[in-house]
Amino acid sequence: MGFPSDLEIAQAAPLQPLLDIAAQMGIGPHLIEPYGDSLAKIKLSAVQELADRPKAKYVVVSAITPTPLGEGKTTTTVGLGQAFKHIGKKSVIAIRQPSMGPTFGIKGGAAGGGYSQVIPMELLNLHLTGDFHAVTSAHNMLSAVLDNHLHQGNELDLDLNNITWRRVLDINERALRNIVIGLGTSEDGVTRQTGFDITAASEVMAIFALCTSLKDMRERLGRIVVGYTPSGEPVTAEALQGAGAMAAIMRDALKPNLMQTLEGTPVLVHAGPFGNIAHGNSSIIADQIGIRGGDYLITEAGFGADMGAERFFNIKCRASGLAPDAAVVVATVRALKAHSGNHKIVAGKPLPENLLKENPDEVHIGGANLRKQLENIRIHGVTPVVAINAFPGDFDSEHRAIIEIAESMGARVAICTHFANGGRGATELAEAVAEAADEPSNFQVLYPSEASLKTKIETVATKIYGAAGVSYSPTANKQLANYERNGFGHLPVCIAKTHLSISSDASLKGAPTGWTLPVREVRASVGAGFVYPICGDMRTMPGLGGDPAAHHIDIDENGVISNLS
């Protein structure tokens, strides 16, 4: 009999009472709002009630530049959280809620894998407590208020050709990327072109993740810029009188969700901002609670260290005031071989045969990516630890190659088998992380808030991506000048580029240098609190593949779900 599927493992696992899980964090029943038997929300008053307790060590899990299959960051995050119990320490895990678009597409859900999962995985991957639906409704409420404002006479003088607020939906649906609304009679609204993004790409989602309180969220929602007047003046959600209703819709969503791992480690699941055009990290509010609930708080940043970790440091930590004590960089043999440039990995297709052959030399060539990502962690004053996420087909010589690369960079390294062995398979990693987190922290952001937007972009491009410089289209130059003029220049930058390369070109593997970052346009998420330059073609509404997971997921007469991954 083969290794059981993730769903089979999750469905066979016994659940501990959630009040016991909360008690591990020192959270009493009066702070818990149950959603059925296996899921709960934590009241926001927990932030203040726990504030006087000692802070946990703060650990972020990042990775080398991934293949389209991902390299197991969530699985490693869960495995590490479980492993601390095996070495006599208490941990809390904080992760994003998965979007249902990828769940029904090719990528699948985001509960971890094997024996390092968050359970019940069906609830995590399907709806959870409805937070994504609250974001969808709040976002589209503002869209409705905006279009009603146009219909009622456009008192604020919005330029119909410069409205930046679209609509959102939590599914993959390419047919909605570009649409025309207001067709029909004059009573059916103003006719204009717009479109849909996936809910994870909503600025409301980014605000939800970055706010520090209900009051802060309400203020940020009011600062959302929906478009501009013909003279370039921003028009906000507050000016449209739509922010209050949005905040009311989002009230309960702001409470973090409490779940557990297969081994009973507490997990806070909260928010799920897009990893390309947003910062790709779970919520600050969950971290405010989790950092007072154990010895270690382990959180995950989307994609590679050049993206999710950079934004964790320069956007999330800047907003939260929390400083990380250590960082984990997940590496796999297959990804490092792919960074040799000799193989092409395509999601939904078998791995290339040559990739599966023993070849430590290719690992060393691709190791340039690991070395650069370790530099990207260290440039922020944080101590990195390399986690080798071991696969059954790996060779010892290839693991030794990764160890040699890590040790040549002065980084701790551990081979992990948490997928197959749960927390026991990551105890070496937990010990290495504990040692790293005990070292004096010298955390620093990459650039000051008062630097110009162009200086911030160029700093990230040259220091983190290895670019020789940055080029700006005429449109981008005009937008940046307008943002500076409108008082947005103090905001951090969130560069939207491919996650499949440290560069802006997905075909460039390893750690390319000498290239130029092309900024074709720049958008402002003023409510969330960042400006995002767009470098390449960023899809904010994915499409389904030829054989998506949606074709196979089903449910029987007893309510048991099948083929969810």
Order of alpha helices (4+ residues) and beta strands (2+ residues): alpha-alpha-beta-beta-alpha-beta-alpha-beta-alpha-beta-beta-alpha-alpha-beta-beta-beta-beta-alpha-alpha-beta-beta-alpha-beta-beta-alpha-beta-alpha-beta-alpha-alpha-beta-alpha-beta-alpha-alpha-alpha-beta-alpha-beta-beta-beta-beta-beta
